Amino acid sequence: MSEVELVEVAKPEDNEKNERCSQPSGERGLIRNRFNILIFLKRNAFVILTMAAVAIGIGLGFALRYVNMSERQIIYLTFPGEMLLRILQMTVLPLVVSSLIAGISNVDRKDFGKIGLRTFVYYLVTTVIAAFTGIFLAVLIKPGKSPRSTSESSPTKKQAVQSVDAFLDLIRNMFPSNLVEACFRKYLTVNLSSNSSGATNISTNTPTAGTSDGINVVGLLVFSVAFGLILSSMGSEGKPLRDLFNCMNKAIMRLVSIAVWYSPVGIIFLLAGQVVKMTDAAEIGRDVGMYTLTVITGLIIHGCVTLPLIYVIVTRKNPLRFGGGILQALSTAFGTSSSSATLPVTFRCMEENLQMDKQVTRFMLPVGATMNMDGAALYEAVAALFIAQINDMDFNFGQIIVLSLVVTAASTGAAGIPQAGMVSMLIVLTSTGLPTEDISLLLMVDWIL
């Protein structure tokens, strides 16, 4: 083939290349923008679906309010939402046990005895502070208290047990006599009324040992912590069992990640049923709005005041510089709603941006991503009191102390994945005797809180 023919053959390809290169920059920018939008939609698909489900559920509920549905029809309507709650409740037991044992058993007490003690004390203190911050704001603001008639069920709640009995029950449940029974039943003091014979008919309340249905989460948490510590001290002998729980934890987290993709469907029908049943839509909207404001206020106080203050007191350094170093991790966590998914970014921020010791980061960060759930503790404390308030159930001081302990324990066992807070929220509600069906009100704003 001659040189002329070669030039002629190459000419069309060169022309195409030149045409692509000479494409207006605006078109290339448009293509790039479309690509970025697709990436954004893919990364935030769950949040978008949840927001859409909230809008559809509320719209469907208001549309069905004019149908005048019966109680039976409302039960049928909320059946897909009931399935969501059952799926979440199904994952509570394996999620809590596997995540705690896996997290604690990987701690090498010989190498990290001193730092380990400081770590657990710090994580415990900050979680308790977060829980009490949420409780204080919920008691102060009262997001669920609006003018409404007193519920008929509230007197039953108030006379159920004394606060001392509730506290003793918490300690008893920490050490269950039967570990298998703790998976489906917990200890509960019951006050039995005995009437004396005669005209005076004097009644006395006698505390009696009883049980109630539901997972004894506190007892399982105590056992999981103790079991994890024993495994961590066994060295190579405990490796097979550590590997088992590590694998189980990863499998359960994947299972929950798959299960929560059903949550938009369940949210639609849960919210629709809630809207159909409610008597005053404006009142419910006001309550949920005040609840959202309370949680966000608590998160701002804890994240922007409490934690930086602890950092300044301990290190005598500028917290703004530290915050700038972990900004990428914070933005990733906000986008993914998962401390576990953010863990690789957190490692990079701490070790490269802030030059932290790898021996410290490789110990503290994985344990923190599993155990240190300050936001969940604050959120669940406010949510529990909010649901108590909308049901006209008043918590006394003893019950609030018990609530704070339950919230701390439940948040410690929460997994660092999106929507895991709903699972631990169910734990808190059942442990404190609050109605779990009212969690549908929280699902309206759960995606952002």
C-alpha positions as CSV (number, residue, x, y, z in Angstrom):
1,M,0.0,0.0,0.0
2,S,1.4,3.4,-1.0
3,E,2.0,6.4,1.4
4,V,-0.9,8.2,-0.2
5,E,-3.3,5.3,0.5
6,L,-2.1,5.1,4.0
7,V,-2.8,8.8,4.5
8,E,-6.3,8.4,3.0
9,V,-7.0,5.4,5.3
10,A,-5.8,7.3,8.4
11,K,-7.6,10.4,7.4
12,P,-11.2,9.5,8.6
13,E,-9.9,8.3,12.0
14,D,-7.9,11.5,12.4
15,N,-11.0,13.5,11.5
16,E,-13.0,11.7,14.2
17,K,-10.3,12.3,16.8
18,N,-10.1,15.9,15.8
19,E,-13.9,16.2,16.0
20,R,-13.9,14.8,19.5
21,C,-11.0,17.1,20.6
22,S,-12.8,20.0,19.1
23,Q,-16.0,19.2,20.9
24,P,-17.2,22.3,22.8
25,S,-16.1,22.3,26.4
26,G,-19.8,22.9,27.4
27,E,-20.8,19.5,26.0
28,R,-18.0,17.7,27.8
29,G,-19.0,19.5,31.0
30,L,-22.6,18.4,30.5
31,I,-21.6,14.8,30.0
32,R,-19.4,15.0,33.1
33,N,-22.2,16.5,35.1
34,R,-24.6,13.8,34.1
35,F,-22.0,11.2,35.1
36,N,-21.6,12.9,38.5
37,I,-25.3,13.0,39.0
38,L,-25.6,9.2,38.3
39,I,-22.8,8.5,40.8
40,F,-24.5,10.7,43.4
41,L,-27.9,8.9,42.9
42,K,-26.2,5.6,43.2
43,R,-24.4,6.5,46.4
44,N,-27.5,8.0,48.0
45,A,-30.1,5.7,46.5
46,F,-31.2,4.5,50.0
47,V,-31.7,8.0,51.4
48,I,-33.6,9.1,48.2
49,L,-35.8,6.0,48.4
50,T,-36.5,6.6,52.1
51,M,-37.4,10.2,51.5
52,A,-39.7,9.2,48.6
53,A,-41.3,6.5,50.9
54,V,-42.0,9.1,53.6
55,A,-43.7,11.4,51.0
56,I,-45.7,8.5,49.4
57,G,-46.7,7.1,52.8
58,I,-48.0,10.5,54.1
59,G,-49.8,11.2,50.8
60,L,-51.4,7.7,50.8
61,G,-52.5,8.1,54.4
62,F,-54.2,11.5,53.8
63,A,-55.9,10.1,50.6
64,L,-57.2,7.1,52.6
65,R,-58.5,9.3,55.5
66,Y,-61.6,10.0,53.3
67,V,-62.3,6.3,52.9
68,N,-63.4,5.9,56.5
69,M,-61.4,2.6,57.0
70,S,-62.3,0.1,59.7
71,E,-59.8,-1.2,62.3
72,R,-59.5,-4.4,60.4
73,Q,-58.7,-2.6,57.1
74,I,-56.1,-0.5,58.8
75,I,-54.4,-3.6,60.2
76,Y,-54.3,-5.0,56.6
77,L,-52.9,-1.7,55.3
78,T,-50.1,-1.7,57.8
79,F,-49.2,-5.4,57.3
80,P,-46.1,-4.7,55.1
81,G,-44.9,-2.3,57.8
82,E,-45.5,-4.9,60.4
83,M,-43.2,-7.2,58.4
84,L,-40.5,-4.5,58.5
85,L,-40.7,-4.4,62.3
86,R,-40.6,-8.2,62.5
87,I,-37.5,-8.4,60.3
88,L,-35.7,-5.8,62.4
89,Q,-36.7,-7.6,65.6
90,M,-35.4,-10.8,64.1
91,T,-31.9,-9.4,63.7
92,V,-31.6,-7.8,67.2
93,L,-30.3,-10.9,69.0
94,P,-27.5,-12.0,66.5
95,L,-26.6,-8.4,65.7
96,V,-26.0,-7.4,69.3
97,V,-24.2,-10.5,70.4
98,S,-22.0,-11.0,67.4
99,S,-20.9,-7.3,67.1
100,L,-20.0,-7.0,70.8
101,I,-18.1,-10.3,71.1
102,A,-16.3,-9.7,67.8
103,G,-15.3,-6.1,68.8
104,I,-14.1,-6.9,72.3
105,S,-12.4,-10.3,71.5
106,N,-10.1,-8.6,69.1
107,V,-8.6,-6.5,71.9
108,D,-5.2,-7.7,73.0
109,R,-5.1,-7.0,76.7
110,K,-1.3,-7.7,77.0
111,D,-0.3,-5.1,74.5
112,F,-3.1,-2.6,75.1
113,G,-4.0,-3.0,78.8
114,K,-3.5,0.6,79.8
115,I,-4.8,2.2,76.6
116,G,-7.7,-0.3,76.6
117,L,-8.9,0.7,80.0
118,R,-8.7,4.4,79.0
119,T,-10.6,3.7,75.8
120,F,-13.5,1.8,77.4
121,V,-13.8,4.5,80.2
122,Y,-13.8,7.3,77.6
123,Y,-16.3,5.5,75.3
124,L,-18.6,4.8,78.3
125,V,-18.4,8.3,79.7
126,T,-19.1,10.0,76.4
127,T,-22.1,7.6,75.7
128,V,-23.6,8.3,79.2
129,I,-23.1,12.1,78.7
130,A,-24.8,11.9,75.3
131,A,-27.7,9.9,76.8
132,F,-28.2,12.4,79.7
133,T,-28.0,15.3,77.2
134,G,-30.8,13.8,75.3
135,I,-32.9,13.0,78.4
136,F,-32.3,16.6,79.8
137,L,-33.4,18.2,76.5
138,A,-36.5,15.9,76.2
139,V,-37.6,16.7,79.8
140,L,-36.9,20.4,79.2
141,I,-38.5,20.8,75.8
142,K,-41.1,18.1,76.1
143,P,-41.5,17.5,72.3
144,G,-44.3,15.0,72.8
145,K,-46.4,17.1,75.2
146,S,-49.2,18.9,73.5
147,P,-52.7,19.6,74.8
148,R,-54.6,16.3,74.5
149,S,-56.8,14.2,76.7
150,T,-55.0,11.8,79.1
151,S,-54.6,8.3,77.7
152,E,-56.5,5.5,79.5
153,S,-53.4,3.4,79.6
154,S,-51.3,5.9,81.5
155,P,-52.6,5.0,85.0
156,T,-51.7,1.4,84.4
157,K,-48.2,2.5,83.4
158,K,-47.8,4.7,86.5
159,Q,-48.8,2.0,89.0
160,A,-46.9,-0.8,87.3
161,V,-43.7,-0.9,89.5
162,Q,-41.8,1.3,91.9
163,S,-38.6,2.9,90.6
164,V,-36.5,0.9,93.1
165,D,-38.0,-2.3,91.8
166,A,-37.2,-1.2,88.3
167,F,-33.6,-0.6,89.2
168,L,-33.3,-3.9,90.9
169,D,-34.8,-5.6,87.9
170,L,-32.2,-4.0,85.7
171,I,-29.4,-5.5,88.0
172,R,-31.2,-8.9,88.0
173,N,-31.4,-8.9,84.2
174,M,-27.7,-8.1,84.0
175,F,-27.1,-11.6,85.4
176,P,-29.7,-14.0,83.9
177,S,-30.0,-17.4,85.6
178,N,-30.7,-19.0,82.2
179,L,-28.9,-17.6,79.1
180,V,-31.2,-19.4,76.7
181,E,-34.3,-17.9,78.4
182,A,-32.7,-14.5,78.2
183,C,-33.0,-14.7,74.4
184,F,-36.8,-14.4,74.7
185,R,-37.8,-13.5,78.3
186,K,-36.6,-11.1,81.0
187,Y,-37.2,-10.7,84.7
188,L,-39.9,-8.3,85.8
189,T,-41.2,-7.5,89.3
190,V,-45.0,-7.6,89.5
191,N,-47.0,-5.9,92.3
192,L,-49.8,-8.2,93.5
193,S,-52.7,-6.7,95.3
194,S,-54.0,-8.7,98.3
195,N,-57.2,-7.6,100.0
196,S,-57.8,-8.3,103.7
197,S,-61.0,-9.9,104.8
198,G,-63.6,-7.8,106.5
199,A,-65.4,-4.5,105.9
200,T,-62.4,-2.3,105.6
201,N,-61.0,-4.1,102.6
202,I,-57.4,-2.8,102.9
203,S,-55.2,-3.7,99.9
204,T,-51.4,-4.1,100.0
205,N,-49.0,-4.3,97.1
206,T,-46.5,-7.1,97.3
207,P,-43.5,-7.3,94.9
208,T,-43.4,-10.7,93.3
209,A,-41.0,-12.3,90.8
210,G,-42.3,-12.5,87.3
211,T,-41.3,-12.4,83.7
212,S,-42.2,-10.5,80.6
213,D,-41.8,-11.4,76.9
214,G,-38.9,-9.8,75.0
215,I,-35.1,-10.2,74.7
216,N,-33.1,-9.6,77.9
217,V,-30.7,-7.3,76.1
218,V,-28.9,-6.1,79.2
219,G,-28.1,-9.7,80.3
220,L,-26.9,-10.6,76.8
221,L,-24.7,-7.5,76.7
222,V,-23.0,-8.3,80.0
223,F,-22.4,-11.9,78.9
224,S,-21.1,-10.8,75.5
225,V,-18.7,-8.3,77.1
226,A,-17.4,-10.9,79.6
227,F,-17.2,-13.6,76.9
228,G,-15.3,-11.2,74.5
229,L,-12.8,-10.3,77.2
230,I,-12.1,-13.9,78.0
231,L,-11.6,-14.7,74.3
232,S,-9.2,-11.8,73.9
233,S,-7.1,-13.1,76.8
234,M,-6.8,-16.7,75.4
235,G,-4.4,-15.8,72.6
236,S,-4.0,-18.4,69.9
237,E,-6.3,-20.8,71.7
238,G,-9.3,-18.5,71.3
239,K,-8.5,-17.7,67.6
240,P,-11.0,-20.2,66.1
241,L,-13.8,-18.9,68.1
242,R,-12.8,-15.3,67.5
243,D,-12.8,-16.0,63.8
244,L,-16.2,-17.5,64.1
245,F,-17.7,-14.4,65.7
246,N,-15.9,-12.1,63.3
247,C,-17.4,-14.0,60.4
248,M,-20.8,-14.1,62.0
249,N,-20.7,-10.4,62.7
250,K,-19.8,-9.6,59.0
251,A,-22.6,-12.0,57.8
252,I,-25.2,-10.4,60.1
253,M,-24.2,-6.9,59.1
254,R,-24.6,-7.9,55.4
255,L,-28.0,-9.5,56.2
256,V,-29.1,-6.3,58.0
257,S,-27.8,-4.2,55.1
258,I,-29.9,-6.2,52.7
259,A,-33.0,-6.3,55.0
260,V,-33.1,-2.5,55.4
261,W,-33.5,-2.1,51.7
262,Y,-37.1,-3.3,52.3
263,S,-37.6,-0.5,54.8
264,P,-38.8,2.1,52.2
265,V,-41.7,-0.3,51.4
266,G,-42.5,-0.8,55.1
267,I,-42.3,2.9,55.8
268,I,-44.9,3.7,53.2
269,F,-47.5,1.5,54.8
270,L,-46.5,2.2,58.4
271,L,-46.9,5.9,57.8
272,A,-50.0,5.5,55.8
273,G,-51.6,3.6,58.7
274,Q,-50.4,6.1,61.2
275,V,-51.9,9.0,59.2
276,V,-55.2,7.2,58.8
277,K,-55.4,6.6,62.6
278,M,-54.4,10.0,63.8
279,T,-57.1,12.4,64.8
280,D,-55.2,15.7,64.4
281,A,-52.6,15.9,61.6
282,A,-51.4,19.3,62.6
283,E,-50.8,18.1,66.2
284,I,-48.7,15.1,65.1
285,G,-46.7,17.3,62.7
286,R,-46.0,19.7,65.5
287,D,-44.9,16.9,67.8
288,V,-42.6,15.3,65.2
289,G,-41.1,18.7,64.3
290,M,-40.3,19.4,68.0
291,Y,-38.8,15.9,68.3
292,T,-36.6,16.6,65.3
293,L,-35.5,20.0,66.8
294,T,-34.8,18.4,70.1
295,V,-32.5,15.7,68.6
296,I,-30.7,18.1,66.4
297,T,-30.1,20.5,69.3
298,G,-28.7,17.6,71.4
299,L,-26.4,16.4,68.6
300,I,-25.1,20.0,68.1
301,I,-24.4,20.4,71.8
302,H,-22.7,17.0,72.1
303,G,-20.7,17.3,68.8
304,C,-19.8,20.9,68.9
305,V,-19.5,21.6,72.7
306,T,-19.1,18.4,74.8
307,L,-16.5,16.5,72.7
308,P,-14.4,19.5,71.7
309,L,-14.4,20.6,75.4
310,I,-13.1,17.1,76.4
311,Y,-10.4,17.3,73.7
312,V,-9.2,20.8,74.9
313,I,-9.2,19.7,78.6
314,V,-7.2,16.5,77.9
315,T,-4.8,17.6,75.1
316,R,-4.6,21.4,75.5
317,K,-4.8,21.7,71.7
318,N,-7.0,23.5,69.2
319,P,-10.0,21.3,68.4
320,L,-10.6,23.1,65.1
321,R,-7.3,21.8,63.7
322,F,-8.3,18.3,64.7
323,G,-11.8,18.8,63.1
324,G,-10.2,19.9,59.9
325,G,-8.1,16.8,59.8
326,I,-11.1,14.5,60.0
327,L,-13.4,16.5,57.8
328,Q,-13.4,13.9,55.1
329,A,-14.4,11.2,57.5
330,L,-17.2,13.3,58.9
331,S,-18.6,14.1,55.4
332,T,-18.3,10.4,54.5
333,A,-20.1,9.4,57.6
334,F,-22.9,11.9,56.9
335,G,-23.3,10.6,53.4
336,T,-23.2,6.8,54.3
337,S,-24.8,6.9,57.7
338,S,-22.4,4.2,58.7
339,S,-19.4,4.3,61.0
340,S,-18.2,0.9,59.8
341,A,-18.3,2.0,56.1
342,T,-16.4,5.2,57.1
343,L,-13.7,3.3,59.0
344,P,-11.1,3.1,56.1
345,V,-11.5,6.9,55.6
346,T,-11.2,7.5,59.3
347,F,-7.9,5.5,59.4
348,R,-6.5,7.6,56.6
349,C,-7.5,10.9,58.2
350,M,-6.1,9.9,61.6
351,E,-2.8,8.4,60.4
352,E,-2.0,10.6,57.4
353,N,-3.6,13.9,58.1
354,L,-3.1,14.0,61.9
355,Q,0.0,11.7,62.1
356,M,-1.6,9.6,64.9
357,D,0.2,6.5,66.2
358,K,-1.0,3.4,64.3
359,Q,-0.9,1.3,67.4
360,V,-3.5,3.6,68.9
361,T,-5.7,4.0,65.8
362,R,-5.7,0.3,64.9
363,F,-7.1,-0.4,68.4
364,M,-9.4,2.5,69.1
365,L,-11.1,3.0,65.8
366,P,-12.5,-0.5,65.1
367,V,-13.7,-0.8,68.7
368,G,-15.2,2.7,68.6
369,A,-17.0,2.0,65.3
370,T,-18.6,-1.0,67.0
371,M,-19.2,0.3,70.5
372,N,-19.0,4.1,70.7
373,M,-22.5,5.2,69.5
374,D,-23.0,8.6,71.2
375,G,-25.4,9.9,68.6
376,A,-27.5,6.7,68.8
377,A,-27.6,7.0,72.6
378,L,-28.8,10.6,72.5
379,Y,-31.3,9.9,69.7
380,E,-32.8,6.9,71.4
381,A,-33.1,8.6,74.8
382,V,-35.0,11.5,73.2
383,A,-37.1,9.0,71.1
384,A,-38.1,6.9,74.1
385,L,-39.2,10.0,76.2
386,F,-41.0,11.4,73.1
387,I,-43.0,8.2,72.7
388,A,-43.7,8.2,76.4
389,Q,-44.9,11.8,76.3
390,I,-47.3,11.3,73.3
391,N,-48.8,8.4,75.2
392,D,-49.1,10.5,78.4
393,M,-46.7,8.2,80.3
394,D,-44.6,10.2,82.9
395,F,-41.2,8.8,83.8
396,N,-40.0,9.4,87.4
397,F,-36.4,9.9,88.3
398,G,-35.7,6.2,88.9
399,Q,-37.2,5.3,85.6
400,I,-35.1,7.9,83.8
401,I,-32.0,6.4,85.4
402,V,-33.0,3.0,84.2
403,L,-33.7,4.5,80.7
404,S,-30.3,6.0,80.6
405,L,-28.6,2.7,81.4
406,V,-30.7,0.8,78.9
407,V,-30.0,3.4,76.2
408,T,-26.3,3.2,76.9
409,A,-26.3,-0.6,76.8
410,A,-28.4,-0.8,73.6
411,S,-26.4,1.8,71.8
412,T,-23.2,0.0,72.7
413,G,-24.5,-3.1,71.0
414,A,-25.7,-1.2,67.9
415,A,-23.9,-2.0,64.6
416,G,-22.2,0.8,62.7
417,I,-24.4,0.5,59.6
418,P,-27.3,2.5,58.2
419,Q,-30.7,2.0,59.9
420,A,-29.1,-0.1,62.7
421,G,-30.5,2.5,65.1
422,M,-34.0,1.3,64.4
423,V,-33.0,-2.1,65.7
424,S,-31.6,-0.8,69.0
425,M,-34.6,1.6,69.2
426,L,-36.8,-1.4,69.3
427,I,-34.7,-2.7,72.1
428,V,-35.1,0.5,74.1
429,L,-38.8,0.6,73.6
430,T,-39.4,-3.0,74.7
431,S,-37.1,-2.7,77.6
432,T,-38.9,0.3,79.0
433,G,-42.4,-1.0,78.3
434,L,-43.2,1.6,75.6
435,P,-45.4,0.8,72.6
436,T,-43.2,-0.3,69.6
437,E,-45.9,0.6,67.0
438,D,-45.3,4.3,67.6
439,I,-41.8,3.9,66.0
440,S,-43.5,4.6,62.7
441,L,-43.7,8.3,63.8
442,L,-39.9,8.3,64.1
443,L,-39.4,6.7,60.7
444,M,-40.6,10.0,59.1
445,V,-37.4,11.7,60.1
446,D,-35.1,8.8,60.9
447,W,-33.2,9.1,57.6
448,I,-31.8,12.5,58.6
449,L,-31.5,12.1,62.4
